[in-house]
């Protein structure tokens, strides 16, 4: 069990439960709450309390991964001695990675920052999706001339990186890089992502990597459970990853482990270094949208939201220049031609709240504005809702 609020404020702490098979999902948590609410105690086998230094063993495990996979002929046990890596833990739990993993292997971690845990987060929110957090890490890399920057969220189940040129590798960029890593030895495999990934990412996975992109629902447990389901059906699926940075590799028991992903990226960086290449070179063909925005419509009820999403599907099917995706596992995803926005728009219901998030990306300047204006007109003219 872990007590954490992740990147949320200190007053939103909660509990995370884990079994040998992985973290508990929503149905498991509901069952626990029902038992507690009714004052029931499930029958469990008796066990023993054992004092165990987990973090020491975990740090050694990922150090050994780097040693064995980099396999440095120059200095096997210090394979990172020629690298400067800046870790930004955001005052969360990830500070160990700099001193207990990278420094021990010879890396220069002097540019690392905010390694001491502080739940008040005095420097920035520890969140790989947060612009301030990524900019902080980017500045540390550029100022120090580091080879790589690593950003963790509070409980280290998410990560992102910054390359030596200061390019931020998170969101779609991170998924592309993680896909390259996961597909090694899994040619033609399937990558499961959440619903808000870009069309450019699909093109990169399917055309450049010759693999399959299975775009599913938002929520890291959703993408993980879907990847497990596909594997159980005999479909080679080595990675489940959410745009937020939750990445779960099959080789790591489908645990969303930010330190594990960062370790795999560092191994890749060290291997590429032998040939003079950099990790950014590997995703150079990934098309980047010119614009990406999210707009949220707040509602009085979830039922109203469901009606709007359903109505939006009919609207999109009949709008010239719009094409509704056949594999919309969540909400309604629409591709738009160059005259109608040159990108995609996704409307879906929030998992928990009476809110409709709308994600829009465009390959052209002004494209997202055009798409959102069309959605606004649809919503406000058909429902008594303020866009």
C-alpha positions in Angstrom: 0.0 0.0 0.0 1.2 3.5 -0.8 -0.1 6.9 0.6 0.1 9.5 -2.1 -1.8 12.4 -3.7 0.4 12.1 -6.8 0.9 15.6 -8.2 -2.3 16.9 -6.5 -2.1 19.2 -3.4 -1.2 17.6 0.0 -4.8 17.7 1.2 -5.8 15.2 -1.5 -3.8 12.3 -0.2 -5.2 8.8 -0.9 -4.3 5.2 -0.8 -2.9 3.0 -3.6 -3.2 -0.8 -3.2 -1.0 -3.4 -4.9 -1.0 -7.1 -5.3 1.6 -9.4 -6.9 -0.5 -9.1 -10.1 -0.3 -5.3 -10.1 -2.3 -2.3 -8.8 -6.0 -2.6 -7.9 -8.5 -1.2 -10.3 -11.8 0.7 -9.9 -13.9 -2.4 -9.2 -11.4 -3.6 -6.6 -11.5 -0.3 -4.8 -15.4 -0.3 -4.9 -15.4 -3.7 -3.3 -13.0 -2.6 -0.5 -15.2 0.5 0.2 -18.3 -1.6 0.3 -16.7 -4.0 2.8 -15.6 -1.0 5.0 -19.0 0.7 4.7 -20.8 -2.5 5.9 -18.3 -3.3 8.6 -17.3 -6.6 7.0 -13.8 -8.1 7.1 -12.9 -10.6 4.3 -11.4 -13.9 5.2 -7.6 -13.7 4.6 -4.7 -16.0 5.1 -2.6 -15.1 8.1 0.8 -13.8 7.3 3.9 -12.3 8.9 5.2 -8.7 9.1 8.6 -8.5 7.6 10.9 -5.5 7.6 12.2 -5.0 4.0 14.3 -2.3 2.4 12.4 -2.3 -0.9 14.0 0.9 -2.3 17.5 -0.4 -1.9 16.7 -3.6 -3.8 14.7 -1.7 -6.4 17.6 0.7 -7.0 20.0 -2.2 -7.4 17.6 -3.9 -9.8 17.5 -0.9 -12.2 21.3 -0.3 -11.8 21.8 -4.0 -12.9 19.5 -3.4 -15.9 21.7 -0.5 -17.0 25.0 -2.4 -16.4 23.8 -5.5 -18.3 22.0 -3.8 -21.2 24.6 -1.1 -21.9 27.4 -3.6 -21.5 30.1 -1.0 -21.6 33.5 -2.4 -22.8 35.2 0.6 -21.3 33.9 0.4 -17.8 31.3 -2.2 -17.2 30.2 -1.1 -13.7 30.3 2.7 -14.5 28.5 2.7 -17.9 27.2 6.3 -17.4 30.5 7.9 -16.5 30.6 10.0 -19.7 27.1 11.3 -19.2 25.5 14.3 -17.4 21.9 13.6 -16.4 19.7 16.2 -14.7 16.9 14.6 -12.6 14.0 16.9 -11.6 12.0 15.1 -8.9 9.8 18.1 -8.2 10.2 17.4 -4.4 8.4 14.1 -4.9 9.7 10.6 -4.3 12.0 10.4 -7.3 15.1 11.9 -5.9 16.6 8.5 -5.2 17.0 8.0 -9.0 19.8 10.6 -9.2 21.9 9.5 -6.2 21.1 5.8 -5.8 21.0 4.8 -9.4 22.7 7.2 -11.8 25.5 8.6 -9.6 26.5 5.1 -8.5 26.9 4.2 -12.2 29.2 7.1 -12.8 26.8 9.7 -14.2 27.3 13.4 -13.3 24.1 14.3 -11.6 25.2 17.8 -10.4 22.5 19.5 -12.5 19.7 17.6 -10.7 17.2 19.6 -8.7 14.4 19.4 -6.2 15.4 15.9 -5.0 14.3 16.3 -1.4 10.7 15.2 -0.7 8.4 18.0 0.2 4.7 17.5 -0.1 4.1 21.3 -0.3 5.9 21.3 -3.7 7.7 24.7 -3.2 9.3 24.8 -6.6 6.8 23.4 -9.2 4.1 20.8 -9.5 5.8 17.4 -10.1 3.9 16.6 -13.3 5.4 15.6 -16.7 2.5 17.2 -18.4 2.9 20.5 -16.6 4.5 23.3 -18.7 6.3 24.8 -15.7 7.7 21.5 -14.7 9.0 20.7 -18.1 10.4 24.2 -18.6 12.2 23.9 -15.3 13.9 20.7 -16.4 14.6 22.1 -19.8 16.4 25.1 -18.3 18.5 22.8 -16.1 19.6 20.7 -19.1 20.4 23.7 -21.3 22.2 25.7 -18.5 24.3 22.7 -17.5 24.9 21.2 -20.9 23.4 17.9 -19.7 23.0 14.9 -22.1 19.5 14.3 -20.7 16.9 15.6 -18.3 14.5 13.3 -16.4 11.2 14.6 -15.0 9.2 12.5 -12.5 5.7 13.0 -11.0 5.4 12.7 -7.3 5.0 9.0 -6.8 7.2 8.1 -9.9 4.6 6.2 -11.8 5.1 8.8 -14.6 8.1 10.3 -16.3 9.2 12.4 -19.2 12.6 13.4 -20.6 14.4 16.4 -22.1 17.1 15.7 -24.7 20.4 17.5 -24.9 19.1 20.1 -27.3 16.3 21.1 -24.8 13.5 19.3 -26.7 10.8 18.1 -24.4 9.9 14.5 -24.9 6.5 14.0 -23.2 3.0 13.2 -24.4 3.0 12.0 -28.0 6.8 12.3 -28.3 7.2 10.1 -25.2 4.8 7.5 -26.6 6.7 7.4 -29.9 10.0 6.9 -28.0 8.5 4.3 -25.6 7.1 2.4 -28.6 10.5 2.1 -30.2 11.8 0.6 -27.0 8.9 -1.7 -26.5 8.9 -3.0 -30.1 12.5 -4.2 -29.9 12.0 -7.9 -30.3 8.3 -7.4 -30.9 8.2 -6.5 -34.6 4.7 -5.8 -35.7 3.4 -5.6 -32.2 0.5 -3.5 -30.9 0.8 -0.3 -28.9 -2.2 0.6 -26.7 -2.7 4.3 -25.9 -5.5 6.5 -24.6 -7.9 8.4 -26.8 -6.3 11.8 -27.1 -3.1 10.8 -29.0 -2.4 12.5 -32.3 -3.0 11.3 -35.8 0.7 11.9 -36.4 1.5 9.4 -33.7 -0.6 6.7 -35.4 1.2 7.4 -38.7 4.6 7.1 -37.0 3.7 3.8 -35.2 2.1 2.2 -38.2 4.3 3.6 -41.1 7.7 4.2 -39.5 7.7 1.4 -36.9 5.6 -1.0 -38.9 3.4 -1.8 -35.8 -0.2 -1.3 -34.8 -1.7 1.5 -32.9 -4.7 0.6 -30.7 -6.2 3.9 -29.5 -8.4 3.1 -26.5 -10.0 5.0 -23.5 -8.4 7.6 -21.2 -7.3 6.4 -17.8 -4.1 4.4 -17.2 -5.9 1.4 -15.8 -8.0 1.3 -18.9 -5.1 1.2 -21.3 -3.2 -1.4 -19.1 -6.3 -3.6 -18.8 -6.8 -3.4 -22.6 -3.2 -4.4 -23.3 -3.5 -7.3 -20.9 -6.8 -8.4 -22.6 -5.1 -8.2 -26.1 -2.2 -10.3 -24.9 -4.5 -12.9 -23.4 -6.2 -13.1 -26.9 -2.8 -13.8 -28.5 -2.2 -10.3 -29.8 1.4 -9.3 -29.2 1.1 -6.1 -27.1 4.3 -5.0 -25.4 3.2 -1.5 -24.2 0.3 0.3 -22.7 0.8 4.1 -22.3 -1.3 7.1 -21.6 -0.6 10.5 -22.9 -0.1 11.8 -19.3 3.1 9.7 -19.1 1.7 6.5 -17.4 3.7 3.8 -19.3 3.4 0.1 -18.6 5.7 -2.4 -20.4 4.8 -6.0 -20.5 8.4 -7.0 -19.6 7.8 -5.1 -16.3 4.5 -6.9 -15.5 2.5 -4.0 -16.9 3.3 -1.7 -14.0 3.1 2.0 -14.7 6.6 2.7 -13.5 8.2 6.0 -14.4 11.6 5.1 -13.2 11.6 1.9 -15.2 10.7 3.8 -18.4 13.4 6.4 -17.6 15.9 3.6 -17.2 15.0 2.1 -20.6 15.5 5.6 -22.2 18.8 6.1 -20.5 20.0 2.6 -21.7 18.9 3.6 -25.2 20.8 6.9 -25.0 23.9 5.1 -23.9 23.7 2.6 -26.7 23.1 5.3 -29.3 26.0 7.3 -27.9 28.4 4.7 -29.3 27.3 5.6 -32.8 27.0 9.4 -32.2 23.2 9.4 -32.4 20.8 11.0 -30.0 17.4 9.8 -28.8 15.7 12.8 -30.5 16.9 11.5 -33.9 14.7 8.4 -33.5 11.5 10.4 -33.4 12.4 13.0 -36.0 9.8 11.8 -38.4 7.0 12.2 -35.9 4.7 14.9 -37.2 4.0 17.7 -34.7 0.7 19.5 -34.7 0.9 23.3 -34.9 -1.8 23.6 -32.3 -3.2 21.5 -29.5 -5.9 22.7 -27.1 -8.3 21.3 -24.6 -11.6 22.9 -23.8 -13.9 21.8 -21.0 -17.7 22.2 -20.9 -19.0 22.2 -17.3 -22.5 20.7 -16.9 -25.2 20.3 -14.3 -25.5 16.6 -14.9 -23.7 13.7 -16.4 -27.0 12.8 -18.3 -26.9 16.1 -20.2 -23.3 15.4 -21.2 -24.3 12.0 -22.5 -27.0 13.5 -24.7 -24.6 16.1 -26.0 -22.0 13.5 -27.0 -24.6 11.3 -28.7 -26.0 14.3 -30.5 -22.5 15.4 -31.6 -21.9 12.1 -33.3 -25.0 12.6 -35.5 -23.9 16.2 -36.2 -20.4 15.1 -37.2 -21.6 12.3 -39.4 -23.5 14.8 -41.5 -21.0 17.6 -41.6 -19.1 18.0 -44.8 -15.3 17.8 -44.4 -15.6 15.8 -41.1 -15.0 12.1 -40.8 -16.0 10.1 -37.7 -13.4 7.5 -36.6 -14.7 3.9 -36.8 -12.7 2.9 -33.7 -13.9 5.5 -31.2 -13.7 3.5 -28.0 -14.4 6.7 -26.0 -16.6 9.6 -27.0 -16.6 10.8 -30.6 -13.4 11.4 -32.5 -13.5 13.3 -35.8 -10.9 13.9 -38.4 -11.2 17.2 -40.3 -10.0 18.1 -43.8 -7.8 21.1 -44.5 -10.7 23.5 -45.0 -12.4 22.4 -41.8 -9.5 22.5 -39.3 -6.9 20.2 -40.7 -6.6 17.8 -37.7 -8.9 16.0 -35.3 -11.3 16.8 -32.5 -12.4 14.5 -29.7 -15.5 15.0 -27.5 -16.0 12.7 -24.6 -17.5 12.6 -21.1 -15.3 12.9 -18.1 -14.9 9.6 -16.2 -16.1 11.0 -12.9 -17.5 14.5 -13.3 -20.3 16.3 -15.2 -17.7 17.7 -17.6 -17.2 17.3 -21.4 -13.5 17.6 -22.3 -12.9 18.5 -25.9 -9.4 17.9 -27.3 -8.5 19.5 -30.7 -5.2 19.3 -32.7 -4.5 20.9 -36.0 -1.6 20.8 -38.5 -2.4 24.4 -39.5 -2.5 27.7 -37.7 -6.0 28.6 -36.7 -7.3 25.1 -37.2 -8.3 24.4 -33.6 -10.2 27.7 -33.4 -12.2 26.8 -36.5 -13.1 23.3 -35.1 -14.0 24.7 -31.7 -16.2 27.3 -33.2 -18.2 24.6 -35.1 -18.5 22.6 -31.8 -19.6 25.8 -29.9 -22.3 26.5 -32.5 -23.6 22.9 -32.3 -23.7 22.9 -28.5 -25.2 26.3 -27.9 -27.8 26.0 -30.6 -29.1 22.6 -29.6 -28.7 22.6 -25.8 -29.1 25.1 -23.0 -25.5 24.9 -22.2 -22.8 27.6 -22.2 -19.7 26.6 -24.2 
